[in-house]
Amino acid sequence: MAPITQTRQGTDRHPFLLSVEDVAQQLGTNIETGLTARQVAELRNVFPPNELEGGGGVSWYKILLKQISNAMILVSQHLFWVSGRGLTPC
């Protein structure tokens, strides 16, 4: 059995070990109506927005270049040309 510890969300045990009603009670919310506007404002002051840092990510052409320059692909291309198939029409 999991140890009883106070987690960041304010539950006594891991939420997956509790019933839905127990989790809602311990987190101070209502299953039917959710959080009140006041609770939302208070929680936004406590917890930062759930956003990823960093920007746009990897561009599609860099991913394509890495896929093409993969060692397995380069070996396959080399073997294709060495075997003679790349030098004569099919």
Helices and strands as residue ranges (DSSP letters): G 15-17, H 20-27, H 37-46, H 60-68, H 71-82
